[in-house]
C-alpha cells in the first residue's frame, strides 16, 4: 500500500508552504516524504519536487500557443483546460512517480475552488491515484486569519464541506498560518475552534446583511453541529509539536504505518531473556 495527501484549499491559503513544511519535518524525523506539484499555474515553491506537472502542461504554455482560442482563454479557463488535460493523461504522472511499497506522497493542488465545488476533474484525479494502490487523504487548507469573523468561518466550513463531498475520500481540515496570529486574534480563533456553530451565532449579533439570513444560518449551524461534519486542526509550521499532531491525524486517516514492520526490542543475537538477566 502507498499513501498520499491531496493538499487543496483556496488560493493563498498556504498550500505550497504547507507541503514544504511537511517535507522539511519528514527530513528532520528521518521520514521520506515526496512532493508533487499538480498546479499548472504555479510560479514558485520551496519544496523538492519529485514531479512538476508544468513539465507536462502549464498555463503559460497556453498563453504562448499559436491557437487563438487557447491563447485567449484567460487564467481560470486556462487552468480548467490544463487540469482536464492532466486528468485525461494521468499515465505520464504514474510513470514519473515510480513508486514503491509504503511510499508517501504529498500532492500540491491548484487553488481555484471551482475545480472542486462543481466540476469532476479533481474527483477523476483522486480516483486515478486510488487505482494506483494509494490510500488518499484530502487536506483542506484554510487561512486562519480569515477565521476571526464567525460568518467567514461558517462560509469556510461550508466550502470545505462541499469540496470534500465531491472528492469522497478521507479528509482533514487544517487552519494554516497560526504563527501569524497574536493576542486577541489568536484567542478568538482558539475560541471558535472549541465552540459549536450555534453557540458562535448566539455570541455575535447579526449585521444588517446577515440578519436577513439569520434563520438560514441557524439551520446550517444546527446541521453542522449535529453531524460534526467539519472540524479544523490548527497548524503552526514553526512549532514541531503542531506539525506532528496534524501529520499524526492524517496518518491515522490513511492508516499509514499499519503495515510497517515492527522493530525488535532486543538485538537479534540475544536468544533468551537470561542474556538480559531475566525478566524480574
PyMOL commands that set and color helices and strands:
alter all, ss='L'
color gray80, all
select helices_A, chain A and resi 15-28+53-55+59-63+68-71+74-87+90-97+114-117+121-131+144-146+150-167+178-180+183-194+197-203+208-211+214-227+240-254+273-276
alter helices_A, ss='H'
color red, helices_A
select strands_A, chain A and resi 2-9+34-37+49-52+104-108+134-143+170-176+232-234
alter strands_A, ss='S'
color yellow, strands_A
deselect
rebuild
show_as cartoon
